[in-house]
Amino acid sequence: EGLLGKLNFQFTKAEEKSIEQAFHCDVCKDSTTTCHQIRAVYDAFHLSWYGAGYAGQKEWGNVPERQMLSVADLSATVNKCEFGQDFYNLLLESLKNLWDINDRETLFGAKEFMVAFAQALTMIPPDRRVHIYRALGRMFGIEKTHQRFRIKKFVYAFLADNVAMIVHPLCTIEWLVQRWQGKKEPTRSFFLSLSDATWLPPPYRQLEDFQWYLITLWGPSFVSASIYWINLADMGRISAVEPLCPLLLYNLIGLIVATISAFEHRGLVARRRYILSGESRQEDLRAIFAFGSHTPEGHAVERIGVIADVLCGAWFKPSSKVISSLMGFVHFLVPSLNRMYYDVYGYGESPAVEHSWPVCHMNMQGWQQCVAVTGERVWYWMFGGSQWMHAAVTLPCSIISGYLVYRLMFITLDIFYNDLAFRHKLKLFRASTSSGYYLNYRRKWLQMVESDKALQLKVANWVDGNKQDRGFMPFYSLQEKDDILLWCRIRQLLIESSAGFNNTQRDVIFTYMFFTLIFLSAILVFNNSELWAGGNSGVGQGRPISVLDLWALLDALIFSILLLGIMYLKLALYDLRRSDIRLLHTEYYRTSLASNTRSQLSGSGHLLPTNPNSRSGSSVFSGSG
């Protein structure tokens, strides 16, 4: 009811019941299944037939802004796909019975299409509906995994992220102008365009919240940079890189988010546009494969994903938060450590602080003097000067720089986990054909379920799972026809679900990190050109290392490690996918040998002795009865 209300549709009770019955899964048994399928059908209507026109067809009661569709539009793709002709006939019959649409040119809206679609699904026998589910994505193009780069979406996302401090007030002004003009429900068209175009990194679900978060980061950084450049002559040991670093990191993260937004899958866009409060962000499989995820292979892939998250994510996700926090904290300390090192060892002295440490006498006045001088030194190390304006420049910039490094690492490791989880999914999937690995993973899974109450509740909802296995995936024999067909379908869906938008996110991160590493390396080379040109003559060897050099070294080290990890995972995934083909060839060879052996033994009676207690010395393969 909440999702249909967000779509601005008015359904009768009978129509709502028909939709719930059609878009229900007996295995999943949750409301998000119905929501994902409603979004997919709504998206299928709007995907390929935009601007069909109205031609005076006002009797359907649609809002004038809605687009229309005809039966001729459906025949362009639906009836030419697998099982498409059968579903096309059912859809035409539903349109005729429900809305009295008899010719190919009569236009109808999204509401009529959705009800007729649900009615057509209910007319299919339950044991045959799975075949239609596998083909629906290809009929309407709603399960396309590889998305193209859209420059318009990139521009909108860039404006929403990198220029949030300007765009958000403009959207607010647009909303106020519409209210002033007397509109009861202002459309905020520009803001809605930005919201539809922008992919939101976790944990944000609404663009407005994400923009306020960006403004709180950009505002203090801009104020600190303004104070620095206005009072440049009094900044002392504060490097110009310190107020610029948060702005550079801010724009780097904004470019990453905008580029990922340009590749975002339309199923994820529809979920973000019409999201409900109780939905989980982790249901990417159901959002992209709204119908294919409710086939036997779809349920198997979803279950493999849950098992991989439990066995792999249990250690990786906490570790990624710790590593990201540590990198952000080190980034925050770099300017202070730089000033402390060169102040203690006599380089780059500041007029505000005497270089020599005082001698602390064993009396109250001596201790007070020692504490005062030490406090001045610590203040200088932290803020680079003795005045409050120095603290107003360095403290916000250092905190925001450290936090942005933490966010960059967190987003990168979160996307890195997609590949890592895919590797564990492939390993688990391979383990389902090898008894030794299968029993090992099964033992670990049972131990995790016994110790996690929330996981026990989730497993209890898996109605087709074995109670002894606690919902663990079944064992597949690649010498059985039914098992090998299901195994191939599972492998195909597993690869498609991980090779689409998640794969694009990894490639975007990899590209930006690679170019950032080149940029940092160029900074280190050109900033130390005197040292390289001096050689053994000593020219430039006495120059103290700067904050820019330290930050470039630290970030270059971090990005190099992450790039090596991403490259290793790419090679590991390629090797696992290639080994699946070898496994199929090996099992086919074993099946051929086994069938040949059975044919040779078919005329010699039983393969095993009929009496298991018999102690005759003849071999079971000797051919004796």
Protein Blocks (a to p, Z undefined) as FASTA:
>chain_A
ZZmmmnopacdfklmmmmmmmmpcfklopaklmmmmmmmmmmmmmmmmghkbjnopakno
pafkbccddfklmmmmmmmmghklmmmmmmmmmmmmmnopabfkbccdfklmmmmmmmmm
mmpcfklmmmmmmmmmmmnopacfbdcddfklmmmmmmmmmmmmmmmmmmmmmmmmmmmn
opabagklmlmmmmmmpccddfbfbfklmmmmmmmmmmmmmmmmmmmmmmmmmnomacfk
lmmmmmmmmmmmmmmmmmmmmmpcfklmmmmmmccfkbcfklmmmmmmmmlmmgfklmmm
mmmmmmmmmmmmmmmmmmmmmmmmmmmmmmmmmmmmmmmmmmmnopaiafkbcfbdcddd
fbfklmmmmmmmmmmmmmmmmnopabfklmmmmmmmmmmmmmmmmmmmmmmmmmmmmmmm
mmmmmmmmmmmmpmklmmmmmmmmmmmmmmmmklmmmmmmmmkbcfklnopacdddfkbf
klmmmmmmmmmmmmmmmmmmmmmmmmmmmmmmmmmmmmmmmmmmmmmmmmmmnmmnopok
lpccdfklmmmmmmmmmmmmmmmmmmmmmmmmmmmmmmmmmmmmmmmmmmmmmmmmmmmm
mmnopfbdfblkbccfbdfklopZZ
